[in-house]
């Protein structure tokens, strides 16, 4: 059996592409699926003659929703995902998933959530068919930032086992199915964008993670005072500028002490800590999006976002993202 080319199909929404792969060749399957998710190894653990890979993936820069099966028992080893979370929802059969020190067997009604910063692997049963949902780390962190009012100070880590049988988990799965069906029916962006936001927001609300309590408190927090919003807008508009606390206080029309008190009360940060987080977040996006032909170095990106000392930038980046900036640039 030959593979169906990994070619985007026409869509009403120009942001969404659909890839279809059908092959009985292991190397072909590994290469094509790597294009949709990330580089991985595919080991055929069951009868090789039964290998029958079918993939239908709908994807944007931030989200991918894929129906996938292999037809025989396989082991998939993607290692660290780095730039995205993967939620694997068995529709039939089961998988044994490892992510860092955690291991879980999942089946219908119970999914596995793989985090970007840990080594992961999966063993699929021969009859396993899954809905694989890829959510970019950037959109998760932007959503957290939208609730908390500042970029997150660490990576979001979800519990590996995700109960989809009832409650919030079932609501999340319904949102995914609605989005998948809307993409397949060529719905316009007017319909798709709110569903995309719902999928990401429901994931953060439904699945326990290290930001759960802060997100709950942040959602209940009163609106920021105008003086704080003015300063946050100035920083967000140009984080690379040589901002000082005194300059920012003048922007707010208040004293340094009052500005610091407002940041502490509403964001739990000093103005300079907030500025540093925004700079790290922008540098992280540039490192992830850099192409080999760009010729950009870690130092180029560090200087672009206001970091004058590359080793200190690298140390802060590693503390925040769990890897050196040079590793993100390579990946």
DRENGU-968011 format. One record per residue (C-alpha): residue in one letter; y, z, x. Coordinates in steps of 0.1 Angstrom, whole numbers, padded with zeros to 4 digits, always signed. Each point is the difference from the previous one (the first is absolute). Last residue first. Example, Ala and Ser with C-alpha at 12.3 -4.5 7.8 and 13.67 -1.06 7.14 Angstrom:
s-0011+0071+0137a-0034+0007-0014
//
This chain:
x+0221+0181+0150x+0017-0005+0034x+0034+0012-0013x-0016+0030-0016x-0017+0009+0032x+0032-0004+0020x+0017+0024-0024x-0025+0027+0010x-0023+0014-0027x-0001+0028-0026x+0029-0013-0020x+0026+0029+0002x-0011+0018+0032x-0006-0034+0017x+0034-0012-0011x+0017+0031+0014x-0018-0004+0033x+0008-0037+0002x+0037+0006-0008x+0002+0026+0027x-0016-0025+0024x+0025-0027-0011x+0032+0019+0004x+0030-0015-0018x-0015-0001-0035x+0026-0016-0023x-0022-0023-0021x+0004-0032+0021x-0005+0021+0032x-0035+0010-0012x-0009-0035-0011x+0009-0016+0033x-0017+0029+0020x-0032-0006-0019x+0001-0036+0010x+0009-0031-0021x-0012-0034+0012x+0000-0013-0035x-0030-0023+0006x-0025+0029-0004x+0015+0008-0035x+0017+0033-0007x-0005+0013-0036x-0016+0033+0009x+0024+0007+0029x+0030-0008-0022x-0013+0022-0029x-0005+0029+0025x+0034-0004+0014x+0015+0002-0035x-0020+0032-0007x+0009+0016+0034x+0037-0007-0007x-0002+0015-0035x-0018+0031+0014x+0026+0005+0027x+0029-0003-0024x-0016+0026-0023x-0004+0023+0030x+0036-0005+0010x+0012+0009-0035x-0021+0032+0001x-0030+0001-0022x-0015+0016-0031x+0012-0029-0021x+0020+0017-0028x+0008+0034+0013x+0000-0007+0037x+0020-0032-0004x+0026+0017-0022x+0003+0029+0025x+0005-0024+0029x+0027-0017-0019x+0017+0033-0009x-0001+0011+0037x+0014-0033+0013x+0029+0002-0024x+0005-0023-0030x+0013-0035-0008x-0035-0015+0001x+0011-0027+0025x+0018+0027+0020x-0032+0021+0001x-0019-0031+0012x+0025-0004+0029x-0003+0037+0009x-0038-0001-0001x+0000-0030+0024x-0010-0036-0008x-0004-0025+0029x-0011-0028-0022x-0037-0010-0001x-0005+0015-0034x+0023-0025-0016x-0003-0003-0038x-0024+0029-0003x+0024+0023+0019x+0030-0009-0021x-0020+0003-0032x-0013+0034+0010x+0036+0011+0007x+0013-0011-0033x-0030+0015-0019x+0007+0034+0016x+0036+0000-0011x-0010-0011-0035x-0024+0030-0005x-0037-0009-0002x-0016+0001-0034x-0020+0030-0009x-0035+0005+0015x-0029-0004-0024x-0014-0031+0016x+0005+0015+0034x-0020+0031-0009x-0030-0021-0012x+0004-0023+0030x+0001+0030+0023x-0032+0015-0015x-0019-0033+0003x+0012-0009+0035x-0032+0008+0019x-0021-0019-0025x-0019+0005-0032x-0006-0032-0019x+0017-0005-0034x+0037+0002+0007x+0000-0020+0032x-0023-0026-0014x+0019-0001-0033x+0032-0008+0019x-0017-0028+0019x-0016-0016-0030x+0031+0006-0023x+0023-0017+0026x-0023-0031-0001x-0001+0001-0038x+0038+0001-0001x+0002-0031+0023x-0026-0021-0018x+0015-0002-0035x+0035-0013+0009x-0017-0017+0030x-0015-0025-0024x-0036+0002-0013x-0023-0027+0015x-0031+0012-0020x-0019+0010+0032x+0031+0020+0011x+0002+0019-0033x-0038+0006+0000x+0002+0016+0035x+0031+0020-0010x-0016+0014-0032x-0032+0008+0019x+0019+0019+0027x+0019+0019-0027x-0033+0009-0018x-0013+0012+0034x+0030+0023+0003x-0005+0014-0035x-0036+0007+0008x+0010+0020+0030x+0027+0019-0020x-0026+0014-0025x-0035-0014-0002x-0029-0016+0019x+0022-0013+0029x-0006+0030+0024x+0013-0010+0034x-0019+0014+0030x+0017-0005+0034x+0029+0024-0005x+0032-0018+0007x+0021+0003+0032x+0036-0012-0001x+0013-0004+0036x+0026+0025+0012x+0037+0008-0005x+0004-0021-0031x+0032-0020-0002x+0027+0017-0020x+0010+0004-0037x-0032+0017-0009x-0009-0023-0029x+0011-0033+0014x-0012+0010+0034x-0035+0005-0013x+0001-0034-0016x+0013-0016+0032x-0029+0018+0019x-0026-0015-0023x+0016-0034+0001x+0001+0001+0038x-0036+0012+0004x-0011-0031-0019x-0024+0004-0029x-0034-0019+0001x-0021+0003-0031x-0037-0009+0003x-0017-0005-0034x-0037+0002+0009x-0034-0016-0005x-0030+0018+0014x-0035-0013-0007x-0011+0000+0037x+0015+0034+0006x+0032+0000+0021x+0003+0021+0032x+0037+0007+0008x+0019+0008+0032x+0033+0017+0009x+0019+0012+0031x+0030+0021-0011x+0038-0008-0001x+0001-0025-0029x-0017+0022-0027x-0031-0011-0019x-0003+0010-0036x-0035-0001-0015x-0006-0005-0038x-0019+0019-0026x-0006-0011-0036x-0025-0027+0010x-0014+0009+0035x+0012+0019+0030x-0018+0018+0028x+0024+0020+0021x+0006+0008+0037x+0028+0017+0017x+0005+0006+0038x+0021-0032+0004x-0006-0022-0030x-0036-0006-0009x-0012-0018-0031x-0035-0002-0015x+0002-0027-0027x-0016-0004-0034x-0013-0024-0026x+0022-0013-0028x+0038-0001-0005x+0005+0018+0033x+0037+0008+0005x+0012-0002+0036x+0035+0013+0006x+0014-0013+0033x+0032+0014+0016x+0021-0023+0022x+0016-0006+0034x-0023+0017+0024x-0034-0008-0015x-0018+0018+0028x-0036-0012+0005x-0008-0029-0023x-0038+0005+0001x-0019-0015-0030x-0037+0007-0003x-0020-0023-0023x-0028+0002-0026x-0004-0034-0017x+0020-0021-0025x+0033+0006+0017x+0024+0008-0028x+0038-0001-0004x+0027+0002-0027x+0033+0004+0017x+0034+0015-0008x+0025-0002+0029x+0033+0017+0000x+0032+0002+0022x+0004-0034+0015x-0015-0016-0030x-0037-0006-0009x-0025-0011-0025x-0035-0001+0015x-0031-0016-0014x-0030+0005+0024x-0036-0010-0003x-0025+0005+0028x-0036-0011-0005x-0022+0015+0027x-0036+0001-0015x-0015-0020+0029x+0013+0027+0024x-0023+0026-0016x+0018+0033+0002x+0021+0016+0028x+0024-0030+0005x+0028+0013+0023x+0035-0010-0007x+0026+0009+0027x+0036+0004-0009x+0035-0016+0005x+0022+0008-0029x+0001-0006-0038x+0005-0036-0012x-0005-0018+0033x-0028+0024+0009x-0018-0011-0031x+0001-0036+0012x-0012+0007+0035x-0028+0024-0010x-0012-0023-0028x-0001-0030+0023x-0019+0019+0027x-0025+0013-0026x-0007-0034-0016x-0010+0001-0037x+0034-0009-0012x+0024+0002-0029x+0037+0008+0007x+0029-0002-0024x+0036+0010+0009x+0027+0006-0025x+0037+0002+0010x+0027+0021-0017x+0036-0001+0011x+0007-0034-0015x-0008+0014-0035x-0012-0030-0022x-0028-0004+0025x-0016-0029+0018x-0033+0009+0018x+0002+0013+0036x-0027-0014+0023x-0029+0018+0016x-0021-0031-0002x-0031+0003-0022x-0028+0007+0024x-0031-0022+0003x-0034+0009-0014
//
